[in-house]
Amino acid sequence: MRNVVWPLAITLTVAAGFANAGNLCSINPYTKEEAAQGKIAFDSHCAYCHQYNMSGRKPGNSKNESPDMRLLSESDLKMLDGNGGASPPLIGETFLAKWRNKTLTDFSSTVSSAANAFPTKNFETPKSYFLIAAYVLYSNCAK
């Protein structure tokens, strides 16, 4: 039964995304428990570029950012260098404005694409992507 739950949940998320384009906070289908699990996945992977507080990284500010950039792999540092040392914030009004009038499917697909750029050892996919999306939406929507 457990193996059926995640594919079903992901399918329903995709269906809700198509049916409810608009404000992602008003259509947030994720539970608080899923968001809590997503925080663990986010902190283990996404935070290395977007920081634990999701504010992103800014060139020349590494002394004030957490986690420490020295924890990043050589390939991750190279990717950040390719972005000029910056990664975008995943929280706040600017972030939410970017996603207005887009579907939950668009959002979930972007989370999946971004997370898939990193090595997946100890990273369950697509379950982890689903949970990371839950955490980011909960953090932005204050639900």
Residue pairs with C-beta under 8 A, 6 or more apart in sequence:
6 126
6 127
6 130
9 130
10 126
10 130
12 29
13 29
13 104
13 105
13 108
13 130
13 133
14 104
14 105
14 108
16 27
16 29
16 104
17 27
17 103
17 104
17 105
17 106
17 107
17 108
18 103
18 105
20 26
20 27
20 103
20 104
21 101
21 102
21 103
22 100
22 101
23 100
24 96
24 99
24 102
24 104
24 107
24 137
24 140
24 141
25 96
25 137
25 140
25 141
25 143
27 104
28 137
28 138
28 141
28 143
29 104
30 38
30 133
30 134
30 137
30 138
31 134
32 138
32 143
34 130
34 131
34 134
34 135
35 131
35 134
35 135
35 137
35 138
35 139
36 135
37 131
37 134
37 135
38 128
38 130
38 131
38 132
38 133
38 134
38 135
38 136
38 138
39 135
40 131
41 123
41 128
41 131
41 132
41 135
42 50
42 54
42 132
42 135
42 136
43 52
44 122
44 123
45 115
45 118
45 123
45 128
45 132
46 90
46 114
46 115
46 132
47 54
47 67
48 67
48 71
48 72
48 76
49 56
49 57
49 72
49 76
49 79
49 80
49 87
50 56
50 57
50 87
50 88
50 89
50 90
51 57
51 65
51 66
51 67
52 66
52 67
53 66
53 91
54 89
54 90
54 91
54 136
54 139
55 89
55 91
55 92
56 86
56 87
56 88
56 89
56 90
57 65
57 69
57 80
57 85
57 86
57 87
58 65
58 85
58 86
59 84
59 85
59 86
60 85
62 68
62 69
69 77
69 80
72 80
73 119
76 118
79 117
80 86
80 87
88 95
89 95
90 136
90 139
90 140
91 136
91 139
91 140
92 140
95 140
96 140
99 106
99 107
107 133
107 137
108 129
108 130
108 133
111 129
111 132
111 133
111 136
112 125
112 126
112 129
115 123
115 125
115 128
115 129
115 132
116 125
116 129
137 143
